[in-house]
Amino acid sequence: MGFRNNRESSTGRPTELPVQSHVRGTGANEHNAQMNTLGRDDKSDKDASRRPQVSASPLGIPLSALSPRPEPERETLQERPGFSVKRLVVLSTAGIIVTGLVFVIVLVPLLNSKELPDSRSTDIPVSASDSDSDSEERFSRKTSVFLSQENSNRVDNALSDEEYYEFLITGVEKAMNLTADPCHDFYEYACGRWGVHNPPPQAVARWSNFDNMTLLLWSLMEVRLKQLSNDTILSQRTSEGDTQTSDSPLNNALPSVRALMIDYYKSCENEELLSQKDVVPLKGVLNQMDQMYTTASQELQPLQAFQKLLEFVHHDLHVYAFFSWKVETDNKIRDAMAIELNVPPAELIQQGTELEGKTDLIRAYGLYAKTLLELVGTFNSNSLDNEVSVIVEFFETFHPIKGSPLVNRTGVESLDELAPILEWQKYFNSAFNRVGVYITKDEQILSQVQDYLAVLSRHILLEISTHGVERLYVYLRWQVIQSYSQILHKPARNAILPLVREITKVNTTISNFRLRPCVKEVVERLPLATSHLLLEIFKENLPKTTISDNIQVVTEMADVIREEYIKYIDSFTWLEANAKSVLLEKLSKVAIKVGYPPIVDNPFELHDYFQNLTFNEDFFTNQMALLKFNRDNHMKLLRQPHLYSEWQVLSPLSVISFYLYRRNALLIPLGGLLHPVYSTRLPVYLAYATMGTLISHELGHSVDFVGRTRDMYGRVNITMWDEKTVEDFVKHVTCRVEQYSQAYYPIQGLQTISEVMADDPSVQTAFMAGSTHLQHHQLPATISNFLEKLNLSSEQLFFLYYAQMFCSTSSPENPLLGIKHYPPDWARVTATLANTPQFKAAFSCQKGTALNPDIKECKIW
């Protein structure tokens, strides 16, 4: 499923709707008749042309889903504000991951080619074709803009205040299409020429301000890793195990932590050694698996053999075939952790993707399997074609099975009844016993895969009763092969290219392709070390005092926005008094955290955390060691919840804020303090338009249809509202969803509703906070002169700068593909501003215009 750019505009607005279907429930009792034979006892106008056609159910889900029930957990969603592409930088507690099509479409081509996009909207030269030294020097010039560098030792890289303001207003003006009527199409007015001055880099399908910010951070990280990796002194160790460094720009970084990152990165980049080893490391793992299967199939009952193999693949090889699990914040008990089950992770093809009729995709997947099997060999010298046929058959059978956004609370014994393919207590203990944790039969399990597990179990039981375990083993073996192929030599990594081309529709021809570039490996596998290095990079461009000042300013902004949000909610008369009081109290208790996890700036704690982790020159063994290290630390959280940090849900390279339902906490990462969203010298008034709006959006999730079922500590409490208030709430939500779907973009699914709910008040509350600030502060003269030149008011500039935060474009030859939970950027901006009274007043939009439509007003809050 995907989006096609059907409207010829530099803004590249996608208008095609992704279809989202839902899991159908299946019971487990039908499996029980098979148990004895399987070896286990039974225990258990322009506007009109793009206006969507609305189906009979504009929500795409039953309205009852908005009523009290097991809650959807937004912590696992695929996208964050500001992006219209699949999850860009999201960290799960199982590890930081940058997955999905966005990495393939945006970052992979750039990181593989080692090219940085030029700063087309500025006069600062950046050339990807320069020598390394020239490129780095010019890149640092661009960095000074985005980090708003001050008091740097490299004075030539610093911009004066006037230079920064000129850069700011030049970017604003260049993005505008002054021929567009702001009351008819404000997004075109604000962003109509943004794509002309900011075209997507070559081979990148979609480009936005947020993509630009993200790539900047990734590029900064890779530049520094390469710089440090080339330091010949760096590899010298002291007797304490630390690394001696030359006078590098990051000489304040903790040496041992820096050494870990460099050793891991260098082993990934060592193509000569990877080539020498060929596929031998993976063959060694497969031989061990083959021997295990042969023994298990002879000595154990079929289900017992299947469980033994699955435990090895999951807990020793860290490949999550069929389903996955992690240790997550408990949804009902304060400051507690729980095991949470989910669908298997996917780099390219999301679990639940409908495959019917997608013959080209299935053919490409089969070719991918065949190419890799030619390199590593089939099981027991099976026919290559037969083994590929089994893999494709199971891919078509298992991959379309969907999980659920709803979190169910279950137990080990209940899982035995629901999915009798495993003895679940034994399964979990095969992992947790390794870190001294014992799982009892009474262990509470969170699950987003209840229906999924029932369907999966039915298929597996039928397969075993019909064919035995061997075909399932072949599929398990394949999951290991494809997972580890990306840490081998070039031929193994490049085997996936035809599949990438089929999915992205981009003719990727990179000879040294990596689905997981080495910088991504470091960021994903070593999040705390990456955060530490990122902080050092920021310190290099901004003195620590300035970083602290920025964090303090943003914290104060968040507090002011929270107060405006409280006033906003308090103004609504339809809310029953007690229900309103609960929401207001919850808003007042949101824990706002800005910057980075405290351990990142604590060398002693950081050193202790990594003291038992070492690397060598072999990337394969390093990967195995690191996966085990991360999994062991992750499992310990189950009985040591005090070690958990809310920051574990964000990548160190995240540029967007994030609200955690289960902790009632708002995280604003250091990476988000970049131009154009925020910078040291960006006037606070305009920072409210960008950073303030994003903060307000995240605060909105604390009171959306999920947030309103949780108390001030993030615990589920669906009895906080009486039935009448719930009915009124559903009525208001339904009104807004129908209006939005008819006028702007069809809303399907709970997750999209949640984002629309958070969007609606975000600009209004941020504008009120910004207006209060402007009463006591003046805009710089350069910006005031710019307003006079374009005959704009400060109020109009606020909404203009807000909209330009969401400017994006895509190339016609590379249409954006993927799954979204957000409406397109143009729809988000248009729908939000059309529902914002202050905007209509600022631009004097007459009734009946697109931004002041003559329709029934629908406000949820």
Secondary structure by P-SEA (a helix, b strand, c coil): cccccccccccccccbbbbbbbbbbbbccccccccccccccccccccccccccccccccccccccccccccccccccccccccccccccccccccccccccccccccaaaaaaccccccccccbbbbccccaaaaaaaaaaaaaaaacccccccccccccaaaaaaaaaaaaaaacccccccccccccccccccccccccccccccccaaaaaaaaaaaaaaaaaaaaaacccccccccccbbbbcccccccccaaaaaaaaaaaaaaaaaaaaaaacaaaaaaaaaaaaaaaaaaaacccaaaaaaaaaaaaccccccccccccccccccccccbbbbbbbcccccccccccccccaaaaaaaaaaaaaaaaaaccccccccaaaaaaaaaaaaaccccbbbbcbbbbbcaaaaaaaccccaaaaaaaaccccccccccccbbbbbccaaaaaaaaaaaaaaaaccccaaaaaaaaaaaaaaacccccccccccaaaaaaaaacccccccccccccaaaaaaaacaaaaaaaaaaaaaacccaaaaaaaaaaaaaaaaaaaaaaaaaaaacccccaaaaaaaaaaaaacccccccccccccaaaaaaaaccccccccaaaaaaaaaaaaaaaaaacccccccccccccccccccbbbbbccccbbbbcccccccccccccccaaaaaaaaaaaaaaaaaaaccccccccccccccccccccaaaaaaaaaaaaaaaaaaaacccccccaaaaaaaaaacaaaaaaaaaaaaaaacccccaaaaaaaaaacccaaaaaaaaaaaaaccccccccccccccccccaaaaaaaaaaacaaaaaaacccccccccccccccccc
